[in-house]
Amino acid sequence: MSATVTIILIVVALLVLAAIVLGVRAARRRKLQQTFGPEYDRVVADTGNRTEAERELHERTKRHAQLELRELSEESRTKYAAAWEEVQIRFVDNPKEAVATADELVTALIAERGYPTGDYDDRLANLSVEHAATLEHYRAAHEISRRSRNDETETEDLRQALVHYRALFADLLGENPIGASTPAPRPAADDSAPADAPGRTVTDTEDTATESGVARPRPDAASR
């Protein structure tokens, strides 16, 4: 075999090897993009380096595989669904308290599914492997909840927080916690008024359901 032929074969072999390596990298990248969805692009943007971002996402996958995650029992599902319904009812009269309770309820559900809940950033990283689709909802809700504790939110902000919390809550629960068309019950303060009392309209207090499934609070609820 001549030296020329040998060189050609070596070059071809190197090209084939390079193609295989590039193919493997492309396949791994596609898998990460499918697993993490928009979280993939967020981590790439945060790190400013695609290779470093993919290394971080691979590490998340490894840590996630070591978690002892649990499915909820039917009893637990029922318990959490009832608790969420109570949060939505409470929102009508006290939006700020309802959002704080929603944050606690979501954290409790995260823990019961087997995820560590100590550090918020670690919590996001662990959730991102299987719940990346609703992770931005959690971030948005958490930020509004933080501002709420500093009295930096309006009632509509709090309603949006509850909508965001609901998205992750339903994802973790594996089902919609409460039908989106379920209206909040009439506030207790109006119980003494008959249904046909003069000057009272149903839409003022009872028609509180929205497309998102979160009841809008009464006009005076924001000041509570």
Summary of the structure (lengths in Angstrom):
residues: 224
radius of gyration: 25.2
end to end distance: 89.9
largest distance: 105.3
contacts: 609
relative contact order: 0.11
helix: 70%
strand: 0%
